[in-house]
Amino acid sequence: MGAEHLPASEFDIEELEQSLVTGDPAAAPPLVQLMAPDGSVREDAKYGPFAAHLDGDALRAMYRDMALVRRFDQEATALQRQGQLLLWPPLLGQEAAQIGSGSALKPQDYVFPTYREHGVALTRGLELSKVLRLFRGVSNGGWDPRENNFHLYTLVLAAQSLHAVGYAMGVQRDGDDAVTVAYFGDGASSEGDVHESMVFAASNQSPVVFFCQNNHWAISVPTEVQSRIPLSNRASGYGFPGIRVDGNDVVAVHAVTRWALERARSGKGPVLIEAFTYRMSAHTTADDPTKYREAVEEEKWRERDPLLRLERYLRSTNTAGQDFFDQVTVEADKLAASTRADVLAMEAPDFEDHFANVYGDPHPLVQEELEWHRQYQAGFAEDNAGRAEGEAR
């Protein structure tokens, strides 16, 4: 052993470990909350100023957006149950996390969603019925992402986190004044793509905000099984801040997101936001949550309903009266009716179009498969003609 090394007896492993620990990694950080479940307002010296601009008009607009997207979600669920959609991922209970964060974005910011960010889509100005084109099976996307800086839904878990960081690295090099936001759930946070994304984002100090909606259930697996520490605490391992915010408090979510966006925009690098919320309905319409969670748990969270919370505040402060809530209900029902009409009017494109969208130029293998498909389809026509002839006899 060289002289520069200490003898093993003089090397205190425990002391070294203690020097690397800045606190208990399993300890939950303070939950940022500006509006309690009963509608009362709380002071917060750090994040409160980032919500100071929210006047009565802004708060009413937030309530309206949450109510509209909830009604849209209900209609989409009904359409799926009636066989008009192939599948649907509800967002019931997560409206504040999405409207609060989406409303903090600037037009030049770019969003990379999962498949449940219907509320964020609304804040970006996307016509909501376009979201249903994917779930109707008439489109592989449904909209042009460039029109609203809102990317197509990503059904591959956590893949959008890589896309968000790559886009942010490009923005960084172009010198644009924009931030990307990667939305994902607590279940997706266990995917390797999220880890890789955070490594690259931290290494490059990229302008990206990781927004995790911790709705407590990755389909049937609870968060505590996925992680031994609060999800927001993971950020410190990559070298950037992690914040845990009450995801059912639309004001707090807006404030925290605005803080994170401005931090990233100023060149200080990424932030992880854990919006602590709850999925009140099924993971998708193919899921049965009664198989893995108790009704008492759902009831406990029902009292924390994000719409009910803001309504209590608006009523108690005379910021909105019954006329306002009645008007929102009428508008929401109109949205549901127009959504249903749009879905029922959607027509599937010619199946042969799919073969034309594989390569920019004709490809012999694709042409061969197209010809096979035509012969396959012709076989059905022959069978139907023979069946009709037999019935005529």
C-alpha positions, 0 to 999 in steps of 0.5 A: 500500500502506498504512503498516500493511502490510510491504513484500514484501521484509521478509515472511518466508514461510518464517518464518511457516510455521515458526511455524504448525508444531508438529511434523512432521504426518507423524510417527506419534505414540507407540502406546499399548500396555499389553499386548504381543503376548506378553502381558507388561504395560507401564507407562504413566503417563498411561493406565495408571491408567485400566485399574488397576480391571481385576482378574482378573474384568474381564479374564476377562470381556473375553476371554469377550466377545471369544471370544463375538463371534468365534464369533458372527461365524464363525457369521454368515459360515457362514450367509451362505455357506449362503444364509441371509443376504444379506451379512455384514461380518466383524470378525475381528481387531477384537475388542479394539478393540470390546470394549475401547472398548464396556466403557468406556462408561457406560449413559447414553452413546450409540453410533452404529455403522457396520455392523461393531460386533458386539462393541460391540453385545454390550457394550451388552447387545444380543441379537446375533441381532437384528443379523442381522435386517437382513442376513437382509432381514426388517427395516430395523433389527432393534432399538429403539436406545433400549433399549440406547443403541445406534443402528441400523447405518449402511450409508451411509459416515460418516453416523453421525458427523454423527448422533453430533455432532448428538446430542452437541450436544443432550445438551450443551444438555440438560445430560445426563451423557452422551457419544456415540461415533461408530465408523467405519473408516479408509476412512470417515475420508476421507468429507466427513461425518467432516470436517464432524462434526469441525468442528461438534464442535470448534466446540461443544466437544461431548461426542463421541468419534470412534473410528476402527478403522484396520484398514488396508484400505478394501475394497481401498485401503490406509490409506497411499493414503488419508492422508499422515499418521497418521489420529490426527494429523488431530485437531490440525487441528480443535483437539482431541486425537488418540490412536493406540492398539494396537487389538489390546490390549484393556486399552489400548483400554479405558484410552484410551477411558475417558480420552477419555470422561471428558474429553468428559464433563467439558466439554473437548470431543471426542477422536479415537481411532485404534485401530491394528488389522487386518481379518483377513478380507474387507471383507464376504462379497462381497469377495475380499481375495486380490485386493489383499493378500498372505498374508504381511501377514495372517500378520504380523498373525496373531501379534498376534491380540487373543484370543491376546494376552490368553490369554497374559497370563491363562495366564502370570499364573494368572489363568485356567486351562484350565477357564475356556477350555473353559467359554468354548468351550462358551458360544460354541458355544451362542451359535452354535447359538442364533444359527443357530436364531434366523435360520432362524426369522426370517420376512419381514414382509408386503411390503405393510407397507413401504407403510404405513411411508412416511408417518404418514397415507395418501398417494395416491401410495403407495396408487397404488404399492401397488395396482400392486404388488398387480396385479404380484403377482397376475400371478405367481399367474395365470402359476403357475395356467396353468402348473399347468393345462398340466402337468395336461394 
